[in-house]
Amino acid sequence: MAKIFKHRTDVPYFDYKDFKTLQRYVNIYGQIESRKKTGLNEAQQRRLAVAIKRARHIALLPFVANS
């Protein structure tokens, strides 16, 4: 399984308003990609998940994919 971002281990902050960046970490079904696929460490993955959930809550990202 290939990582999405091999060089993306020094991400200081995920902004929930930057939905273009967050969309790269969400699969076609609307699920957050796993750590194995994103290449992030535990703390970064938690910050990513919080940012995605905040963006979903204010309707910048969908909760589920269009079917």
N, C-alpha and C positions, 0 to 999 in steps of 0.2 A: 504494500500500500504506500503510495507516494505522498509525501507531505505537500501541503499547499504552498507554504512559504518556508523554504529551507533556511533563509537568511533572516527570518523575522523573529529573532529571539530577544531583541533589545527594545521591544515596544514599551514605551514608558506609560502610555495612557490611551485608552479607547474612549473616544467621544461619542456619546449616544446620539448626538445630532449629525454625525458624519455617517449617514446611512449607506453611502456608496461603499465605504470601507467595510462596514459591518455585513453587507450583503455577500461579500466574498467568503465569509465564515459561516454562512447558512446554506444548507443544501437545497435541492429543488423541491423538497417536501416541506421546507420551512424549519427544519431541525438544525440545531447548533452542531457544527462539526466537532468531532472528538479531538482530544489532545494529540493523538497519534497522527491525525490528518493535518492539523493546523501547525504542529511543531512548536507550540507554546509550552511554557512550563505551567505548574499548577496555579500560581498566583496570577499569571497573565490570563490563563483560561477562565479563572473566576471573574476577573475584571471584564473580560470579553463577554461572558454570560450576563453579567449585570448590565452592561451597556446595551446588549441586544434586547434584554427584557425591558429596559427603560424605553428603548426606541419602539418596541412593540406596543407598549402601554400608551404612548402618545401618538400612535398610528403612523410612525415613519416606516416601520416594517410590518408585514402581515404576520399574524399568528400562524396561519396555515397557508399552504400553497393553493393557488387557483386550480380547481379541477374541472 
